[in-house]
Amino acid sequence: MLTPEQLRNARSLFPHTQQGKIYLNHAGTSPLSTRVVEAMTAYLRERSQGRLETYFSDLPMVAECRSFLQRLINAESPDRIALSANTSDAINIVASGIQWKSGDRILLNEAEFPANVWPFLNLKRFGVELDIVATGDGIITPSMIAHATTPKTRLVALSAVQFLGGYRADLAAIGDFCRQKGITFAVDGIQAVGAVVLDVQHMKIDALSAGGQKWQMSPHGTGFLYLTGELQSRIQQTSLGWLSAEDPWNFHNYTQPLASTARRYEGGSLNMPGLWGMRAALSTILEFGAKAIEEHILAITRTLMDGLRQIDGLRVLTPDVDAQRAGIVTVSPPPGIDETAVFKSMYHRQITIAVREGKFRFSPHFYCSAEDMQATVEALKECLKS
């Protein structure tokens, strides 16, 4: 866990912690730290009252965002990072860019969030077939994937952490299998990046997509796509913009090549206010350290799970093994419980959780404390009785 001093410093960045609020829905959307708000406010003030036009002076910040992301996921280079508006946009770059043939197959599973399904459903018009692995309990293992692939499987799409049950996949084993079979491994990382350590090179991930508004603690409208140079060489872009060119400022050279880096996927002007916020959020995560954050989250969610198991009628659905979970803890309520009423009752006690498919989902981040977890368990006990 974070040291007491580190935890105090972390909590000081989130004013709601001083207001008695406990926020446990980072798997939905994260509160913005004071650093993020200050960075965005300073940018907007400069555009309104200061220099007014800041495009070129903002470019070093954009480069820093790519560099911070490269460090966070251990990409080969910042050149392998394209900034995006959200997870769906990033996934669609890959899904629409690969040259598919009729009869090609994509492997998914039934526990996926829709953002990691619809871009691939859209490929049925090209004769691409989807194989959906049944999970039942939301667990998808390397052996299940190996068993479900066929000689026609060209891509495996998988969430690093499943949004509902919180199962954390063995990405290294799955990536190794896919690399051996020549199958593209595309990962939806939105429930993992910023919460647990990801190493795209070690895990042999070909493409990693992640919006920034959840565990990266960035504003909405931010995110990124990582992809290998090899995968980039196989993608034919379906969408181009002026910034896709190698030298965008050579305005009328329409015969020039596209950018050799992943910048080619950014196309047009970026969300500068959001990226200033993203830079502040990512620098904070790197300051505290991805490994320390993961260990802290696992420790406090362990406290939470132990407490929830003491409540009669609740069933913890999230795996108990640390390697198989991240920041999400999901429980089934006792029979006959009105989940929406419990959610509202918890909210009135200044504790924010989530209800998904009739289940309670808790997702604390690194600034949350063990005391927050204990208070949440006690409040839930009271709300279930009322």
N, C-alpha and C positions, 0 to 999 in steps of 0.2 A: 504494500500500500504506500501511498504518498506519506511522507513524514508529516507530523502535525503542522510544521511551518509551511511546507509546500501546499498542504490542503487549505490552510488559512489564506495563503496567497491566491490559490485558485478560486476560492469562494469569494474573495474580494472583487473578482472580475465580473461577478454575476450579482447585481443588486437585489434580485428577488430572494437570494438566500438570507439577506439581512431583513427582509420583510416577512420572514416566517413561512415562505412558500417552499414547497418541495416539488420539484419538477422532474417527472419520470416518464417523459415521452420523447426522448431524443431519437427513438426509432421512427418518430413521426416528423418532428421538426425541432430544431434546437433553439433555445433562447440565444440572443446575441450578446456577447460580452461587451463590457465598456470599451475595450480596445477596438472592437469591430465598429461600434457606433461612432467612436471618436474618429476613426480613420475615414469612414464614409461621410461624416459630417464635415470634416476638414476639406475633403475633396469637393463636396457640394458648395461649401462656402467659397472656396477658391474659384469655382466656376461662376459663382454669382457676384462676388465682391472683389476678387483678387485679379489674377492674371486672365481669367475668363476662358482662354483657350489653352488647354494643357495636354493636348494629344501626345506630343513628342516627349514631354517630360514624364508622362505616365508609362512610357514603354519600358523603362527599367523595372517598374513595379510589376508589369505583366511578365517580364522575364523572371523576376523573383518568384512569382506564383508557380511558374513551370518548374523552377529549380526546387522550390519547397516540396512540390508534389513528387518530383523525381526522388528526393531524399526520403520522403515518407513511404514510398512503395518500392524503393530500390530499383528504379528504372535504369536502363543503361545510360541514359542521357536526358537532359531536359528536352532535347529535340524529339523525343518519343512521346511527348505530352501535347495534346491538343485541348485547349480550353473549350468548354461547351456550356450550354444553358441548363442542362439537366441530364439525368441518366438516359432517358429515352432518346434524346438527340444523339448521344454518344453511341448507344447500341445501334441505332439506325444507320450510322455511318458504316458500320461493319456489315450489318444484315443486308443493306441495299447495295453495298459495294462489291461484295464477292460475286464472281461470275458463276451463277448457278446453272445446273443442267437439270432437265426433267428427270426425276427419279432420285436426285440427291436427297439425303435425309439429314434432319437435325434432331438431336436428342435433348429433350427437356424433361421436367418432372412436374407432377401435379401440385407441388407446394410452392411453385414460383409466384412472385408478385407479377401482376399483369404487365408491368413495364418491360419485363424480360420474356414476354410471350408474344404480344401483339406485333412487334417488329418482325418476328419470324412467321407468324400466321400470315402476314402480308405477302410472304414469298410463295404461298400456294399457287398464286397466279402464274408462276414460272414452272409449276409441276413439282415443286419441292414438297416432300412429305415430312411430317413431324411425328416423332415417336415420343410418347409421354410416359415416363416411368411412374408407376403407382408407388406412393410412399407410405400412405396410411398414417404414420406418426410423424411425417415431415422430415424423416431422415433419409438422406441419399448418400450412399457409400460408394467407394471406388469399385467394389465388386459388383454393385448394382449397375453402375454405368458400364463396366466392362461387359457384363452379361447382356445389356440392352443394345450395345452398338452392333452394327452390321458392316459389311464391306462397303455399303453405300453411305455410311455416316460420314459427313464432311465437317460437322461442327457440333460441339457440346456446349450448350448454354446453361450456366449454373450461377445461382447466387452464392456468394461467399458465406453469407449468413442468411438463413431463411427468415422472412419478415414476421411470420406468425409464431412458430414454435421456438425460433432462435437457434436452430441447429447450425453449427459451424462445420462446413465441409472440410475434408482432408484434401485441400487444394494441391498440395505437393504430390500426393499419390495420383490424383486424377490427372494433373498436368503431365506427370511423367508417362502415364498410360497414353494420353492423347498424343504426346510428342512421338512416342514409339510407333503409334499407328498412323501418323500423318494426319491427325484430326485437329482442326482448329479449336482451341479452348478459349471460350469467351466468358468472362466472369462479370456479373453484376456485383459491384463492391460497395454499394451505397450503405449497407448495414454493417460494414466492416471497417472501411477506411476512416481512420481517426479514433477507432475504438480498440482495434487489435492490430498486431504487427502483420503486415503483408509484404511479401518479397516476390515480386513478379518474375524475377530471374530464377530464383530457387524453385518457385512453384510452376515454372514453365507456362505461365499465362501468356497467351497471344494477344488478348485484348481485355482491358479492364475499364469498365465504365462506372462512374459514380457521381451523382449529384452532390453538391456541397452542403445542403441545408440540414442534414441530419448529424452524423457523428463528426463531420469536419467542422461543424458549428459555424458555417459560412451563410451568407444571405441566400435567399431564393434567387434563382436565375444564374447560379454558378455551378460548375462541375467540370469534369474532365474525361477525356479518353486517353488511355495509354494503349499503344499497340507496337508490336515489334516491327523492325524494318522489313522483315520477311513478309509479314502480313500486309503491310502497307504496299509492298510491291505487287500484291495480288488484288488490291482493291481498285476498282474503276469508279471514280467518284460520280455520283449522280447529281451532286450539287456543287457548283463552283461560284466563288465570288472574287472580287478584285484582289483581296488579300491572300488568295490561294496561290498567286503567281510568285515566282522566285524573286522578282523585283517589282513589287506592286507600284512603285513610284515611277516606273517606266511605263507611263499610262497607256501608250498606244502600241506597245509591242505585244501583239496578240499571238505571236509565234513562240514566245518564250516558254520555257518549261514551268511546271508547277514547282512550288517550294519542295525541296528535298526532305524537309522535316515534316512532322505532324501538323505544323502550322497550316499546311494546305487545307486542312479540314475546318478552319475557323471562318474562312470566307469573307465576312464583312466585319464591321465595327463591333467591338466587344463591349460587354456590360461593365464599363469602367467603375461606376460606383460600387457595384457588387464585387468586382475584383479587388478594389481597395479593402473592402471588408474581408474578402477571402484571404488576402495576404496577411491581414492581422490575425485571423483565426488560425491559419496554418502555422504562422510563426509561433503562436501560443502553444499549439500541440507539439511542435518540435522543441520548444523550450522545456516543456515538462517531460518530453520523451515518450515515444510510442510504446516502448516496452513498459515503462513505469505506469503509463495510463492503462495499458492492458491489465497489468497485475492488480492495479487498484480496482478497476471495474470488476475483475473476476472475484476479488476479495469481498467487495461490498455486495455483489449479487449472490455470493455464497451466504452471507449473513441474511440477505433477503429471503433466499430459498429456504434456509433452515427455519426462519420464522414463519413463512407461509405454510410449511408442512405441519406446523403445530395448530393450524386452524382446521377445525372439523369440517369435512366435506369438500375442502379444496384439493385439487389434484395438480401438482406441478408437472407441466408437459415438457419443459425445457430439459435437455440432457443434464445429468449430474456431473459428468466428466468435464474438467476444465477445457481440454483440447477440443471438445465438441460444442462449446458454447462461447458467446461473446458478451454483449451487453443486454440482451433481451431475456427476460424471464416471463413466461406465460403460464397462466393457471386456468383450469376449468373451475367455474364456481359450483357451489352445491346446487342440487336440483331445486327448481322453483324460484331461484333468485332472479330478480329484475336487474339485469346488468346495467342498464342505463340509469336506473335509480341509484345504484351503488356508485357509479361513476360520478353522478351529480353530488351525491353526499360526500364523497371524497374531495371533490372540487371545492365544496363549501368549507371543507376543513383545510383548504389551501394546498391540497395534494393533487397534482395532475398525473393521471395514468391514462391508459387508452383501453378501449373496448374494441376487439377485433373478432368478428365471427362468433360472438357470444362468449368470448374469453377475455380475461383481464391480462393486459400486457404492461409490464413495467420495464423501463429502459433508462437507468441512471447513467450519468457520465462521470468523468474523473473528478469533478469538483463536488460531487455528492459524497456524503459521509455515511459511516456505519450507523450513526445516530439517526440519520434520515431514514435508513432502512427499517430500523426498529420502530420509529414513529409511524411509518407507513403500515407496518404489520398491525400495530395496535389500533390505528384508525380503521383499517379494513375490518378488523374483528368487530368493532362497534357498528360500522356501516352494514355489515352482513346481518346483524341482529335487529337493526332498526327497520 
